[in-house]
């Protein structure tokens, strides 16, 4: 091996080490903002069609189109979700305190929920070791306590670290703006960076975007609609913590036959 080849290998190895160090440093810097960046990517994927429509109406002015789309996301999605989240925290805390002070008979709700499950799910519950109702109720109360404690802890964390919350929120909006505006260029860059043929890379990225949109629309949106309808129904009939039970319906609607099982106990109430 001659001197020139050895020097080229040393330079290549040094460049790889430098690139690895920069990557680790960048990951360490971006790690605290991983959650807002993740939501920014999802928002950019979901609202890219809206951005393109606004862009056409604005004559190709990308900055204005991205800013207007970001305003729509903020006022139509983010702010309502924050308000609803605050109300859910209050209702969850109230339900937990009512159970602790024995103002609410939780065992009745658990019994109705168990009876509303299909026979196959009841058999699965029995075989899992939770067939005895007292054990099931105790575990459910422990789970409720942990969940409410986690929700309350997150609320206190947000309230106590207002600066950090505002910074994360600003990072999410900032990233969403540029992902909307430069989404096509970033997609082309990702495609060209993949170690495969351009046509295959293009189909792969297009399939990823399509699957992501279909998953969100087919699962999350349907769950939100079901939860919203359930919450409205519970509110009309005067059920306490209607938003909380609506959220549970939205979450458990992703599991077949489990989400609708929340309805019968509430109907009995």
C-alpha positions in Angstrom: 0.0 0.0 0.0 1.6 3.3 -1.1 1.6 6.5 1.0 -1.2 8.2 -1.0 -3.6 5.3 -0.5 -2.8 5.1 3.2 -3.4 8.9 3.5 -6.7 8.6 1.7 -7.9 5.9 4.0 -6.9 7.9 7.1 -8.7 11.0 5.7 -11.8 8.9 5.0 -11.8 7.3 8.4 -11.3 10.7 10.1 -14.2 12.1 8.1 -16.5 9.3 9.2 -15.5 9.8 12.8 -16.1 13.5 12.5 -19.5 12.8 10.9 -20.4 10.4 13.6 -19.5 12.9 16.3 -21.5 15.6 14.6 -24.5 13.3 14.3 -24.3 12.3 18.0 -24.0 16.0 19.0 -27.0 16.9 16.8 -29.1 14.1 18.3 -28.2 15.3 21.8 -29.3 18.8 21.0 -32.5 17.7 19.2 -33.5 15.0 21.8 -35.4 17.4 24.2 -37.4 18.5 21.2 -38.1 15.1 19.7 -41.8 15.1 20.6 -42.6 18.5 19.0 -40.5 17.6 16.0 -42.4 14.4 15.6 -45.8 16.2 15.8 -44.4 18.8 13.3 -43.6 16.0 10.8 -47.1 14.5 11.2 -48.8 17.9 10.8 -46.8 18.7 7.7 -47.7 15.3 6.2 -51.4 15.7 7.0 -51.8 19.4 6.0 -49.5 19.3 2.9 -52.6 19.1 0.6 -54.1 22.2 2.3 -50.8 24.0 1.9 -50.7 23.3 -1.8 -54.2 24.6 -2.3 -53.4 27.8 -0.4 -50.2 28.1 -2.4 -52.1 28.0 -5.7 -54.6 30.6 -4.4 -51.7 32.9 -3.4 -49.9 32.7 -6.7 -47.0 30.6 -5.5 -45.9 32.7 -2.5 -44.6 30.0 -0.3 -43.9 31.9 2.8 -47.4 33.4 3.0 -49.0 30.1 2.1 -47.0 28.3 4.8 -47.8 31.0 7.4 -51.5 30.9 6.6 -51.6 27.1 6.8 -49.8 27.2 10.1 -52.4 29.7 11.4 -55.1 27.3 10.4 -53.4 24.4 12.2 -52.9 26.5 15.3 -56.4 27.8 15.7 -58.3 24.9 14.3 -56.4 22.0 15.9 -53.7 23.0 18.4 -55.6 25.5 20.6 -58.9 23.5 20.7 -56.9 20.4 21.7 -55.1 22.3 24.5 -58.4 23.6 25.9 -60.0 20.1 25.7 -56.9 18.6 27.3 -57.1 21.0 30.3 -60.8 20.2 30.8 -60.0 16.4 30.6 -57.3 16.8 33.3 -59.8 18.6 35.6 -62.4 15.9 35.0 -60.0 13.1 35.6 -58.8 14.6 38.8 -62.4 15.1 39.9 -63.3 11.5 39.2 -60.2 10.2 41.0 -61.0 12.3 44.1 -64.6 11.2 44.1 -63.5 7.6 44.0 -61.0 8.2 46.8 -63.6 9.9 49.0 -66.2 7.2 48.2 -68.5 9.7 46.6 -68.7 7.4 43.5 -69.2 3.7 43.4 -66.5 2.6 40.9 -67.3 -1.1 41.4 -70.7 -0.6 39.7 -69.0 0.9 36.6 -66.5 -1.9 36.5 -69.2 -4.5 36.7 -71.3 -2.9 34.0 -68.2 -2.6 31.8 -67.3 -6.3 32.3 -70.8 -7.4 31.5 -70.9 -5.3 28.4 -67.8 -7.1 26.9 -68.3 -9.9 24.4 -68.1 -13.4 25.7 -64.7 -14.0 24.0 -63.2 -10.9 25.8 -64.7 -11.9 29.1 -63.1 -15.4 28.7 -59.7 -13.6 28.0 -60.1 -11.5 31.1 -60.9 -14.6 33.1 -58.0 -16.6 31.8 -55.6 -13.7 32.4 -56.0 -13.9 36.1 -58.3 -11.0 36.4 -61.5 -13.1 36.5 -62.1 -12.3 40.1 -63.9 -9.0 40.2 -62.2 -7.8 43.3 -58.8 -8.3 41.8 -59.9 -6.7 38.5 -61.4 -3.7 40.4 -58.2 -3.2 42.5 -56.0 -3.4 39.4 -58.2 -0.9 37.5 -58.2 1.5 40.5 -54.4 1.3 40.6 -54.2 1.9 36.9 -56.6 4.9 37.2 -54.5 6.3 40.1 -51.3 6.0 38.0 -52.9 7.5 35.0 -54.4 10.4 36.8 -51.1 10.9 38.7 -49.3 10.9 35.4 -51.7 13.4 33.8 -51.6 15.7 36.9 -47.8 15.4 36.9 -47.6 16.4 33.3 -49.9 19.3 34.0 -47.8 20.5 36.9 -44.7 20.0 34.8 -46.1 22.2 32.1 -47.4 24.7 34.6 -44.1 24.8 36.5 -41.9 24.9 33.4 -43.8 27.4 31.3 -40.6 28.5 29.5 -39.8 25.0 28.5 -43.3 24.4 27.3 -43.4 27.6 25.3 -40.0 26.8 23.8 -41.1 23.3 22.7 -44.3 24.7 21.3 -42.4 27.4 19.4 -40.0 24.7 18.0 -42.9 22.6 16.8 -44.5 25.6 15.0 -41.2 26.6 13.6 -40.4 23.1 12.3 -44.0 22.8 10.9 -43.6 26.1 8.9 -40.4 25.0 7.2 -41.7 21.4 6.6 -44.7 22.8 4.9 -42.8 25.4 2.9 -39.8 23.2 1.9 -41.5 19.8 2.1 -41.0 18.9 -1.6 -37.3 19.8 -1.5 -36.8 17.9 1.7 -38.6 14.9 0.2 -36.4 15.0 -2.9 -33.3 15.2 -0.6 -34.4 12.2 1.3 -35.1 10.3 -1.9 -31.7 11.1 -3.3 -30.0 10.0 0.0 -31.5 6.6 0.0 -29.1 3.8 -1.2 -31.4 2.6 -3.9 -32.6 3.5 -7.4 -34.4 6.8 -7.7 -37.7 5.2 -8.9 -37.7 2.8 -6.0 -36.9 5.5 -3.5 -39.7 7.7 -4.9 -42.2 4.9 -4.6 -41.0 4.1 -1.0 -41.4 7.7 0.2 -44.8 8.0 -1.5 -46.0 4.8 0.1 -44.8 6.0 3.5 -46.7 9.3 3.2 -49.8 7.5 1.9 -49.7 4.9 4.7 -49.2 7.6 7.3 -52.1 9.7 6.1 -54.3 6.6 5.8 -53.5 5.5 9.3 -54.2 8.9 10.8 -57.4 9.4 8.9 -58.6 5.8 9.2 -57.8 5.3 12.9 -57.2 8.5 14.8 -59.8 10.6 13.0 -62.4 7.9 13.4 -61.6 7.5 17.0 -61.8 11.2 17.6 -65.2 11.3 15.9 -66.5 8.4 18.0 -65.1 10.0 21.1 -66.6 13.4 20.3 -70.0 11.9 19.6 -69.8 9.9 22.8 -68.8 13.0 24.8 -71.7 15.0 23.4 -74.1 12.2 24.2 -72.8 11.9 27.7 -73.0 15.6 28.2 -76.6 15.7 27.0 -77.7 13.0 29.4 -75.9 14.7 32.3 -73.1 12.2 32.9 -70.2 13.6 34.9 -66.8 13.8 33.3 -68.3 13.5 29.8 -65.0 14.6 28.1 -63.1 12.0 30.1 -65.3 9.2 29.0 -65.3 10.5 25.5 -61.5 10.4 25.5 -61.6 6.8 26.7 -64.0 5.9 23.9 -61.7 7.5 21.4 -58.6 5.6 22.7 -60.3 2.3 23.1 -62.1 2.6 19.7 -58.7 1.5 18.3 -59.4 -1.9 19.9 -62.4 -3.9 18.4 -65.4 -4.3 20.7 -63.6 -2.5 23.6 -64.5 1.1 22.8 -68.3 0.5 22.5 -68.2 -1.3 25.8 -67.8 2.0 27.6 -71.3 3.0 26.3 -73.4 0.5 28.3 -72.1 1.5 31.8 -72.8 5.1 30.9 -76.2 4.2 29.6 -77.0 2.5 32.9 -75.9 5.7 34.7 
